[in-house]
Amino acid sequence: MAKAKKQSFEESLAELEAIVERMESGELSLEASLEAFENGMKLSREAQSALSAAELKVQKLTEQQGELHLDDMDTDA
């Protein structure tokens, strides 16, 4: 089975906001709410991972001694 394409940070955040709105509406059944919560937690972890990777890149850039050099970091490892 092929891996699904990973969403961008912005796409994950938009989907997470939509999930929160649906859950706050009170219209979801218990089962649908649990499924939405599970999906929301997955999106939250992915977004946090993307933010952490961006923070590492910024930190690495600012720690260089006057040189702007950015090495690619593989966050999927």
Residue frames as a rotation matrix with the C-alpha (Angstrom) as fourth column:
MET 1
0.583 0.812 0.000 0.00
0.812 -0.583 0.000 0.00
0.000 0.000 -1.000 0.00
ALA 2
-0.220 -0.662 0.717 1.41
0.629 -0.658 -0.414 3.42
0.746 0.360 0.561 -0.99
LYS 3
-0.532 -0.041 -0.846 1.88
0.765 -0.451 -0.459 6.13
-0.362 -0.892 0.271 1.60
ALA 4
0.617 0.748 0.246 -0.57
0.787 -0.594 -0.168 9.01
0.020 0.297 -0.955 1.46
LYS 5
-0.117 -0.643 0.757 0.96
0.513 -0.692 -0.509 12.36
0.851 0.328 0.411 0.54
LYS 6
-0.340 -0.090 -0.936 1.85
0.925 -0.209 -0.316 14.27
-0.167 -0.974 0.154 3.67
GLN 7
0.659 0.671 0.341 -0.18
0.699 -0.713 0.053 17.45
0.278 0.203 -0.939 4.11
SER 8
-0.309 -0.690 0.655 1.46
0.267 -0.724 -0.636 20.83
0.913 -0.021 0.408 4.44
PHE 9
-0.867 -0.046 -0.496 1.44
0.496 -0.181 -0.849 22.52
-0.050 -0.982 0.179 7.84
GLU 10
-0.814 0.559 -0.157 -1.22
-0.557 -0.829 -0.060 24.94
-0.164 0.039 0.986 6.62
GLU 11
-0.260 0.723 -0.640 -3.45
-0.493 0.470 0.732 22.15
0.830 0.506 0.234 5.29
SER 12
-0.462 0.032 -0.887 -3.14
0.599 0.748 -0.285 20.21
0.654 -0.663 -0.364 8.56
LEU 13
-0.944 0.073 -0.322 -3.98
0.211 -0.619 -0.757 23.32
-0.255 -0.782 0.569 10.58
ALA 14
-0.609 0.761 -0.226 -7.03
-0.771 -0.499 0.397 24.11
0.190 0.415 0.890 8.43
GLU 15
-0.170 0.535 -0.828 -8.29
-0.093 0.828 0.554 20.53
0.981 0.171 -0.091 8.76
LEU 16
-0.685 -0.144 -0.714 -7.70
0.659 0.295 -0.692 20.61
0.310 -0.945 -0.107 12.51
GLU 17
-0.923 0.368 -0.115 -9.71
-0.288 -0.855 -0.431 23.85
-0.257 -0.365 0.895 12.79
ALA 18
-0.334 0.828 -0.450 -12.55
-0.715 0.089 0.693 22.26
0.614 0.553 0.563 10.78
ILE 19
-0.332 0.155 -0.931 -12.55
0.400 0.916 0.010 19.25
0.854 -0.369 -0.366 13.13
VAL 20
-0.906 -0.037 -0.421 -12.75
0.409 -0.332 -0.850 21.51
-0.108 -0.943 0.316 16.18
GLU 21
-0.727 0.675 -0.125 -15.68
-0.686 -0.718 0.115 23.42
-0.012 0.169 0.986 14.66
ARG 22
-0.174 0.673 -0.719 -17.56
-0.372 0.631 0.681 20.18
0.912 0.386 0.140 13.91
MET 23
-0.469 -0.044 -0.882 -16.95
0.649 0.660 -0.379 18.85
0.598 -0.750 -0.281 17.41
GLU 24
-0.962 0.071 -0.265 -17.96
0.145 -0.688 -0.711 22.13
-0.233 -0.723 0.651 19.05
SER 25
-0.621 0.776 -0.114 -21.21
-0.595 -0.371 0.713 22.17
0.511 0.510 0.692 17.05
GLY 26
-0.559 0.377 0.739 -22.46
-0.603 0.427 -0.674 19.24
-0.569 -0.822 -0.012 19.11
GLU 27
0.363 0.777 -0.515 -23.95
-0.914 0.190 -0.358 17.58
-0.180 0.601 0.779 16.04
LEU 28
-0.291 -0.557 -0.778 -21.57
-0.666 0.702 -0.253 14.59
0.687 0.445 -0.575 15.95
SER 29
0.820 0.486 -0.302 -22.46
-0.177 0.718 0.673 11.27
0.544 -0.499 0.675 17.49
LEU 30
0.710 -0.571 0.411 -20.21
-0.442 0.093 0.892 9.85
-0.548 -0.815 -0.187 20.18
GLU 31
0.463 -0.526 0.714 -18.58
0.619 0.768 0.164 7.52
-0.634 0.366 0.681 17.68
ALA 32
0.597 -0.199 0.777 -18.04
0.644 -0.458 -0.612 10.31
0.478 0.866 -0.146 15.13
SER 33
0.872 -0.275 0.406 -16.67
-0.430 -0.826 0.364 12.56
0.235 -0.492 -0.838 17.88
LEU 34
0.590 -0.673 0.446 -14.15
-0.085 0.497 0.864 9.92
-0.803 -0.548 0.236 18.93
GLU 35
0.400 -0.415 0.818 -13.07
0.885 0.407 -0.226 9.41
-0.239 0.814 0.529 15.33
ALA 36
0.733 -0.094 0.674 -12.74
0.243 -0.888 -0.389 13.17
0.635 0.449 -0.628 14.82
PHE 37
0.849 -0.434 0.301 -10.76
-0.477 -0.386 0.790 13.47
-0.226 -0.814 -0.535 18.06
GLU 38
0.468 -0.685 0.559 -8.39
0.417 0.729 0.544 10.70
-0.779 -0.022 0.627 16.96
ASN 39
0.407 -0.274 0.872 -7.85
0.879 -0.142 -0.455 12.36
0.248 0.951 0.183 13.58
GLY 40
0.865 -0.036 0.500 -7.37
-0.102 -0.989 0.106 15.72
0.491 -0.142 -0.859 15.29
MET 41
0.737 -0.636 0.229 -4.69
-0.220 0.095 0.971 14.30
-0.639 -0.766 -0.070 17.58
LYS 42
0.308 -0.614 0.727 -2.86
0.834 0.542 0.105 12.84
-0.459 0.573 0.679 14.56
LEU 43
0.529 -0.050 0.847 -2.98
0.596 -0.689 -0.413 16.21
0.605 0.723 -0.334 12.78
SER 44
0.951 -0.159 0.266 -1.82
-0.296 -0.719 0.629 17.97
0.091 -0.677 -0.731 15.95
ARG 45
0.524 -0.796 0.302 1.21
0.219 0.469 0.856 15.68
-0.823 -0.382 0.420 16.23
GLU 46
0.239 -0.410 0.880 2.07
0.970 0.136 -0.200 16.22
-0.038 0.902 0.430 12.57
ALA 47
0.731 0.082 0.678 1.79
0.225 -0.966 -0.127 19.99
0.644 0.245 -0.724 12.93
GLN 48
0.889 -0.430 0.156 3.94
-0.300 -0.292 0.908 19.97
-0.345 -0.854 -0.389 16.07
SER 49
0.352 -0.773 0.528 6.54
0.640 0.611 0.466 17.89
-0.683 0.174 0.710 14.26
ALA 50
0.359 -0.166 0.918 6.60
0.830 -0.394 -0.395 20.38
0.427 0.904 -0.003 11.37
LEU 51
0.894 -0.009 0.449 6.99
-0.170 -0.933 0.319 23.28
0.416 -0.361 -0.835 13.81
SER 52
0.727 -0.661 0.187 9.82
-0.023 0.248 0.968 21.50
-0.686 -0.708 0.165 15.62
ALA 53
0.237 -0.635 0.735 11.62
0.922 0.386 0.036 20.85
-0.307 0.669 0.677 12.33
ALA 54
0.544 0.011 0.839 11.26
0.470 -0.832 -0.295 24.51
0.695 0.555 -0.458 11.34
GLU 55
0.957 -0.193 0.216 12.55
-0.289 -0.563 0.775 25.60
-0.028 -0.804 -0.594 14.75
LEU 56
0.495 -0.811 0.312 15.62
0.433 0.542 0.721 23.37
-0.753 -0.222 0.619 14.33
LYS 57
0.245 -0.375 0.894 16.34
0.945 -0.114 -0.307 24.86
0.217 0.920 0.326 10.92
VAL 58
0.755 0.076 0.652 16.08
0.033 -0.996 0.078 28.41
0.655 -0.038 -0.754 12.27
GLN 59
0.882 -0.447 0.150 18.28
-0.186 -0.036 0.982 27.53
-0.433 -0.894 -0.114 15.24
LYS 60
0.344 -0.781 0.521 20.87
0.775 0.550 0.313 25.96
-0.531 0.296 0.794 12.98
LEU 61
0.383 -0.146 0.912 20.90
0.711 -0.584 -0.392 29.05
0.590 0.799 -0.119 10.76
THR 62
0.826 0.005 0.564 21.32
-0.242 -0.900 0.362 31.44
0.509 -0.435 -0.742 13.66
GLU 63
0.827 -0.534 0.177 24.07
-0.006 0.307 0.952 29.37
-0.563 -0.788 0.250 15.30
GLN 64
0.527 -0.673 0.519 26.36
0.829 0.270 -0.490 29.49
0.190 0.689 0.700 12.26
GLN 65
0.069 -0.613 -0.787 29.33
0.608 -0.599 0.520 31.80
-0.791 -0.515 0.331 12.77
GLY 66
-0.193 -0.100 -0.976 28.42
-0.375 -0.912 0.167 34.48
-0.907 0.398 0.139 10.30
GLU 67
-0.952 -0.141 -0.271 27.81
-0.304 0.339 0.891 32.01
-0.034 0.930 -0.366 7.48
LEU 68
0.093 0.994 0.054 24.38
-0.878 0.107 -0.466 31.29
-0.469 -0.004 0.883 6.12
HIS 69
-0.712 -0.315 -0.627 24.45
-0.564 0.789 0.243 27.55
0.418 0.527 -0.740 5.58
LEU 70
0.080 0.818 0.570 21.50
-0.919 0.282 -0.276 25.22
-0.387 -0.502 0.774 5.89
ASP 71
-0.930 -0.342 -0.134 21.88
-0.367 0.885 0.286 21.46
0.021 0.315 -0.949 5.75
ASP 72
-0.049 0.926 -0.374 18.85
-0.612 0.268 0.744 19.40
0.789 0.265 0.554 4.82
MET 73
-0.742 -0.078 0.666 17.42
-0.625 0.440 -0.644 17.59
-0.243 -0.895 -0.375 7.80
ASP 74
-0.514 0.567 -0.644 15.51
-0.163 0.672 0.722 14.37
0.842 0.476 -0.253 7.30
THR 75
-0.549 0.385 0.742 12.67
-0.835 -0.217 -0.506 14.47
-0.034 -0.897 0.441 9.85
ASP 76
0.485 0.773 -0.409 11.14
-0.791 0.588 0.172 11.22
0.373 0.240 0.896 8.57
ALA 77
-0.322 -0.727 -0.606 13.89
-0.335 0.686 -0.646 9.10
0.886 -0.005 -0.464 10.12
